Amino acid sequence: MKTINYLIALVAVVLLSLSCYSSLAADVIYFGPNLILGPMGHLDFALAGTSSGIDYNRIDAQSNVVLDGTLNVALANGFIPQEGDTFDLLDFDPARLSGSFRMLNLPPLTGDRQWDTSRLYTHGELSVYIPCPLTADFTGDCQVDLYDFAIMAKAWLSSDGSDNWNQICDISTPANGNIDIADLAELAGQWLN
């Protein structure tokens, strides 16, 4: 893998809050002193596959990272991300990160696929997932089973403000602020689906 060292040129551009394009060619781009993206700045990535440094660029920030501005992600060469695909866009020490992007411009995905940005500010990653349609799946494994029942049991007969209240268990339609027989009926209807 070819490594490009843009320590002077790109850092100067980013410090001036101008555009920083990482879509020059698929490589790993190392930043030395600081990576500072101002409010008018943006980072642009073009995803042509799932291999970091080959199908898309990755930025390796070796010092402080200050984020503001916009993250733009586009798809290239007809690439269609699939469920489970992960894109490691930024490598950094989370302890040396401050700020966040003002805007995320992510391309639309096909079918039920959605972008997961939950690891963007801890690991610099975007991933693709298909959300589970089961409202009684409290454990996130896309099935309703005894583990989900146990979570509801802990919140049983609670209401908003109770010590054992768990909002995710209020799944009756419409939600009524109580964990009661209506919620249990909804869980039973989704049992082992």
N, C-alpha and C positions, 0 to 999 in steps of 0.2 A: 504494500500500500504506500503510495506516495504521500509525503507529508509536506505541506506548504506552510511556511512561517511568515505570517503577515503582521508581525509584531508592531511595525511602525505604521504602515499604510492604513490598515483597517482600524487600528485603535484610534488613530487621528480622526478618521471619518466618523467613528462612533462617538468620540468625545465631542465632536462638533454637532451631534444630534442629526446627522445626515443619514442617508440610506447605507446600510451595510448589507451587501448581497453575499450570501454564502452559497449561491447557486452558480458559482463560476465554473466549477467542474467538480465532480464527486471526489472529495478528498477530506482529510482531517485538517482543520484549520486551528492552529495553536495561537492563543493570546497569552502574552506574558504579563505585563504590568497589571492592567485592569481591563475588564470589559464593561464599558459604561454605555448603555443605550438610553439616550435622552428621550423626552416626550414626543419629539417629531421623528425619531429614528425608527427603523424597522429592520427586522431580520427576515429574509426571504429564503424559503427552502422549497426545492422541487423534488418530490418523491417519485422515483422511477422504479422502485423495488424495495426490498426489505434489508438490504446489506448496507450498513453504515460505512461511509467512506468509499463506497463503490456505486450504489444506486442513489445515494443522497449524501450531502455534506453533513459533517458533524463538527461542531465547534468545541474545542477543548480549552476552557478558560482556566489558566493555571494560577489565578490570583483572585482578586475581588471581582464580583459580578454585581452590577447595578442594572436592574431592568426597569424599563418604562417603554413607552412607544408601542409598536405593533409587531406581532409575530404573524407573518404570512406564510401559509403552506399551500402548495399547489401540487397537483398530480401531473406526471410527465410520461410521455411515451405510451399512453394507453394503460398505465398501471392502475389496477383496481385493488385497494387494500381489502384484506379478508379478516374475518374475526380472529383475534389473537395476534395479529401483526403488531409489532412494537417498533417505534422509531426513536432511536437515541440521538436527539438533535443537539443537546448541550451537555457537556461533561463539566462539572464544577463541584466544589466543596459546598454543600448546602449551608454550612456555618458561615460561609463568606458571601452568601447571596443576600441582597436586599432589593426590595421592590418587587413588582410584577408587571407583566405586560398590560397596557391599558386596553388593548384589543387583541383578540385572537381571530384571525381570518383563516378558517379551516375549510377545505373543500367539502362539498356534499358527498355523502357516501350512499351506495346503492342498498336497496332493501331496507332491512331493519337495523343496519349497522350504524353505530354512533362512535364519535370520538370520545376517548377517556383522557382527560387532562389531569387526573388526580396525582400523577407522578411528575408533572412538568416542573414544579418548583422544588422537588426533592431529588429527582434523578434526571431531569431534562428530557423526559420521555413522553411521547404521545402513543396511545395504543387504540386499537379498534375492538369494539365489543358489540354484542347483541344483547340488549337489556332483557331481563326475564320479565314476562308479563304477569307473573303470579304475585299478587299483592301480599299473600300470606307467606312468601318466602323471605323470612327475616334474616336468614343466615347467608343469603347471596349465592347459594349453590344451585339455584333454578329448579328446586323441587321443594314441595311442602311435606314435611315429615315430622318425626318425633322431636327433633331439635327445634323446629319452629314452634311446635306445640308447647315445649318447655319454656320458650321465651314468652309466649302468650300467658302461660300459667303463672309466671312470676308477676305479670301485670294484671292478672285477673281481678275484676271488679274495682279497678282503680279509675280515677278520673284525673283530668288535667289539674296538676298541682299536688297530687298524691305522691308520697315517697316512692312508691313502686310503679308510678306512671311511666309508660313507654309509648310514645306517640306512634311509632311504627306499627303497633298492634291495633290501632284504631282504624280498621280496614272496612268497616261497614259502610254502605253507601246510602245516604251521605254519612260522613264521619260525624259522630255525635259527642266526642269528648269523653267517652266512657269505654272501657274494655268490658264488654258484656256478651250476652248470648248472640247478638247480631254479628259480632266479630268472630265468635266461635263458629257460627254457621258459615260464614265466608271461608274461614280456614278449612272447615270440613268439606266444603264444596271443591276446594283445590287440593285436597289430601292426595298424596302420591301421584299427582299429575306431572 
